[in-house]
Amino acid sequence: MTKTFKGLYKISRPLSTLTGVLAVILGGYVAGTGAWDKIALAALATLLVSAAANAWNDYRDIDIDRINQPQRPLPSGMVSPRAVLIFSVVLAVLSVILAALISPTALLIAVASNVLLYIYSVWLKSTVLLGNATVALISAMSPVFGGVAAGNVRPSLWLGAIIFVGILGREVLKTLADYDGDQAHHVRTISTAIGPRAARTIFFFLLGATAIIMLAPYLVGHYHAVYAWIVALGVFPVAIYVIIRVTRERTGPQLERLSQLLKYDFLIWFIAVLLGAAV
């Protein structure tokens, strides 16, 4: 039983869910209404949605993960497929119940996010770029969800736009990391469809677009100078490092580590927003 719980915990990928939770809190924070009770409910609902989606994705991808990520709980035998499926459904239902306590709009977002994430694993993941765009869209909805919960969605729209482009770039990078397994199982992704070299070019373009959009809130006067300084000195150097390494590294584990590094880079950006919006 302890082994199963440990496997389910790993499958939920707490660090991955934490990013979405922080984005919700950030969206609620920039709303400026102080409705932290509803923002907390939205954050918890987002954690459950993300964990449910991670479990469902691993359940669907067990054969591919035996090649790409054999150490994960399902392919390694740490937890059974049935336990993962039940875990995913229970978390999804709980997330919808929590969202219903916030507002009808929040409920709609939670239901749509769950449905899209489940559809993504079944159909959209094997499409060229459409599946990646779906993940990016749902990620972008996190700060918007926080703004909806707080009762003032407009300030969170900037955050959603930045996250959408940034996550879309990271999704392309993840297709590069999963290229061998996807190719072996005839999974259509941007990397298997147009080749790794062209996919890298698209990744570089999206990362550059993220940098431009990321500076936009400061340039139009929404955030203070400290935001631009943190982005320039904290976020951009990591992104440049990733670009350099992607041009040199080819193996799945190497590219997966770079993908994780971009996730942590977003945490630095979160700090920039917190300080830039507060000063």
VENSULBEL-V982903 format. One record per backbone hydrogen bond with DSSP energy under -0.5 kcal/mol. CO is the residue of the C=O (numbers start at 1). NH is the residue of the N-H. E is the energy in kcal/mol with one decimal. If there is no record, write none. Layout:
co=CO nh=NH e=E
co=CO nh=NH e=E
This chain:
co=1 nh=5 e=-2.5
co=2 nh=6 e=-2.3
co=3 nh=7 e=-2.1
co=4 nh=8 e=-2.7
co=5 nh=9 e=-2.3
co=6 nh=10 e=-2.1
co=7 nh=11 e=-2.4
co=8 nh=12 e=-1.9
co=9 nh=13 e=-0.6
co=9 nh=14 e=-0.5
co=10 nh=13 e=-1.0
co=13 nh=16 e=-0.7
co=13 nh=17 e=-2.2
co=14 nh=18 e=-2.1
co=15 nh=19 e=-1.2
co=16 nh=20 e=-1.0
co=17 nh=21 e=-2.2
co=18 nh=22 e=-2.6
co=19 nh=23 e=-1.8
co=20 nh=24 e=-1.9
co=21 nh=25 e=-2.3
co=22 nh=26 e=-2.5
co=23 nh=27 e=-2.4
co=24 nh=28 e=-2.3
co=25 nh=29 e=-2.4
co=26 nh=30 e=-2.5
co=27 nh=31 e=-0.8
co=28 nh=32 e=-0.7
co=28 nh=33 e=-0.5
co=29 nh=32 e=-1.0
co=34 nh=36 e=-1.9
co=35 nh=39 e=-1.9
co=36 nh=40 e=-2.2
co=37 nh=41 e=-1.5
co=38 nh=42 e=-2.3
co=39 nh=43 e=-2.4
co=40 nh=44 e=-2.3
co=41 nh=45 e=-2.5
co=42 nh=46 e=-2.3
co=43 nh=47 e=-2.1
co=44 nh=48 e=-2.0
co=45 nh=49 e=-2.5
co=46 nh=50 e=-2.7
co=47 nh=51 e=-2.4
co=48 nh=52 e=-2.6
co=49 nh=53 e=-2.4
co=50 nh=54 e=-2.4
co=51 nh=55 e=-2.2
co=52 nh=56 e=-2.4
co=53 nh=57 e=-2.6
co=54 nh=58 e=-2.2
co=55 nh=59 e=-2.2
co=56 nh=60 e=-2.2
co=57 nh=61 e=-1.8
co=59 nh=62 e=-0.7
co=61 nh=65 e=-2.9
co=62 nh=66 e=-1.0
co=64 nh=67 e=-1.6
co=64 nh=68 e=-2.5
co=65 nh=69 e=-1.1
co=69 nh=72 e=-1.9
co=72 nh=76 e=-2.0
co=73 nh=77 e=-0.6
co=73 nh=78 e=-1.9
co=73 nh=79 e=-1.1
co=74 nh=77 e=-1.3
co=80 nh=84 e=-1.8
co=81 nh=85 e=-2.3
co=82 nh=86 e=-2.3
co=83 nh=87 e=-2.2
co=84 nh=88 e=-2.2
co=85 nh=89 e=-2.2
co=86 nh=90 e=-2.5
co=87 nh=91 e=-2.0
co=88 nh=92 e=-2.1
co=89 nh=93 e=-2.3
co=90 nh=94 e=-2.2
co=91 nh=95 e=-2.0
co=92 nh=96 e=-1.6
co=93 nh=97 e=-2.0
co=94 nh=98 e=-2.1
co=95 nh=99 e=-2.1
co=96 nh=100 e=-1.9
co=97 nh=101 e=-0.8
co=98 nh=101 e=-0.9
co=99 nh=102 e=-1.5
co=99 nh=103 e=-1.4
co=103 nh=107 e=-2.2
co=104 nh=108 e=-2.2
co=105 nh=109 e=-2.2
co=106 nh=110 e=-2.4
co=107 nh=111 e=-2.5
co=108 nh=112 e=-2.6
co=109 nh=113 e=-2.5
co=110 nh=114 e=-2.3
co=111 nh=115 e=-2.6
co=112 nh=116 e=-2.7
co=113 nh=117 e=-2.4
co=114 nh=118 e=-2.1
co=115 nh=119 e=-2.7
co=116 nh=120 e=-2.6
co=117 nh=121 e=-1.5
co=118 nh=122 e=-1.4
co=119 nh=123 e=-3.3
co=119 nh=124 e=-1.5
co=120 nh=125 e=-3.1
co=123 nh=126 e=-0.8
co=124 nh=127 e=-1.8
co=124 nh=131 e=-0.7
co=127 nh=129 e=-1.0
co=128 nh=130 e=-0.7
co=129 nh=133 e=-2.6
co=130 nh=134 e=-1.8
co=131 nh=135 e=-2.0
co=132 nh=136 e=-2.3
co=133 nh=137 e=-2.4
co=134 nh=138 e=-2.4
co=135 nh=139 e=-2.4
co=136 nh=140 e=-2.3
co=137 nh=141 e=-1.3
co=139 nh=142 e=-1.4
co=140 nh=144 e=-0.9
co=141 nh=145 e=-3.0
co=142 nh=146 e=-1.9
co=143 nh=147 e=-2.2
co=144 nh=148 e=-2.6
co=145 nh=149 e=-2.5
co=146 nh=150 e=-2.0
co=147 nh=151 e=-1.0
co=147 nh=152 e=-2.3
co=148 nh=151 e=-0.5
co=153 nh=156 e=-1.2
co=153 nh=157 e=-0.6
co=154 nh=157 e=-1.6
co=155 nh=159 e=-0.5
co=156 nh=160 e=-2.2
co=157 nh=161 e=-2.1
co=158 nh=162 e=-2.1
co=159 nh=163 e=-2.5
co=160 nh=164 e=-2.3
co=161 nh=165 e=-1.8
co=162 nh=166 e=-2.3
co=163 nh=167 e=-3.0
co=164 nh=168 e=-2.0
co=165 nh=169 e=-1.9
co=166 nh=170 e=-2.0
co=167 nh=171 e=-2.6
co=168 nh=172 e=-1.8
co=169 nh=173 e=-1.9
co=170 nh=174 e=-2.1
co=171 nh=175 e=-1.5
co=172 nh=176 e=-1.3
co=173 nh=177 e=-1.8
co=174 nh=178 e=-1.9
co=176 nh=179 e=-1.0
co=178 nh=182 e=-2.6
co=179 nh=183 e=-2.6
co=180 nh=184 e=-2.1
co=181 nh=185 e=-1.7
co=182 nh=187 e=-3.1
co=183 nh=186 e=-1.0
co=186 nh=188 e=-0.5
co=187 nh=189 e=-0.7
co=189 nh=193 e=-2.3
co=190 nh=194 e=-1.8
co=191 nh=195 e=-1.3
co=195 nh=199 e=-2.1
co=196 nh=200 e=-2.4
co=197 nh=201 e=-1.6
co=198 nh=202 e=-1.9
co=199 nh=203 e=-2.3
co=200 nh=204 e=-2.7
co=201 nh=205 e=-2.2
co=202 nh=206 e=-2.5
co=203 nh=207 e=-2.4
co=204 nh=208 e=-2.2
co=205 nh=209 e=-2.4
co=206 nh=210 e=-2.1
co=207 nh=211 e=-1.7
co=208 nh=212 e=-1.7
co=209 nh=213 e=-2.6
co=210 nh=214 e=-2.5
co=211 nh=215 e=-1.1
co=212 nh=215 e=-0.6
co=212 nh=216 e=-0.7
co=213 nh=216 e=-0.6
co=213 nh=217 e=-0.6
co=215 nh=218 e=-0.6
co=215 nh=219 e=-2.3
co=216 nh=220 e=-2.1
co=217 nh=222 e=-2.5
co=217 nh=223 e=-1.1
co=218 nh=221 e=-1.4
co=224 nh=227 e=-1.5
co=224 nh=228 e=-0.8
co=225 nh=229 e=-2.2
co=226 nh=230 e=-2.2
co=227 nh=231 e=-2.3
co=228 nh=232 e=-2.6
co=229 nh=233 e=-2.5
co=230 nh=234 e=-2.4
co=230 nh=235 e=-1.2
co=231 nh=235 e=-0.5
co=231 nh=236 e=-2.7
co=234 nh=238 e=-0.5
co=235 nh=239 e=-1.8
co=236 nh=240 e=-2.6
co=237 nh=241 e=-2.2
co=238 nh=242 e=-2.3
co=239 nh=243 e=-2.2
co=240 nh=244 e=-2.2
co=241 nh=245 e=-2.5
co=242 nh=246 e=-2.7
co=243 nh=247 e=-1.3
co=245 nh=248 e=-1.2
co=245 nh=249 e=-3.0
co=251 nh=255 e=-2.3
co=252 nh=256 e=-2.5
co=253 nh=257 e=-1.9
co=254 nh=258 e=-1.5
co=255 nh=259 e=-2.0
co=256 nh=260 e=-2.1
co=257 nh=261 e=-2.0
co=258 nh=262 e=-1.7
co=259 nh=263 e=-1.2
co=260 nh=264 e=-1.7
co=261 nh=265 e=-1.7
co=262 nh=266 e=-1.4
co=263 nh=267 e=-0.8
co=264 nh=268 e=-1.1
co=265 nh=269 e=-1.6
co=266 nh=270 e=-2.2
co=267 nh=271 e=-1.6
co=268 nh=272 e=-1.9
co=269 nh=273 e=-2.2
co=270 nh=274 e=-2.4
co=271 nh=275 e=-2.5
co=272 nh=276 e=-2.8
co=273 nh=277 e=-2.5
co=274 nh=278 e=-0.7
co=275 nh=279 e=-1.9
co=276 nh=224 e=-1.8
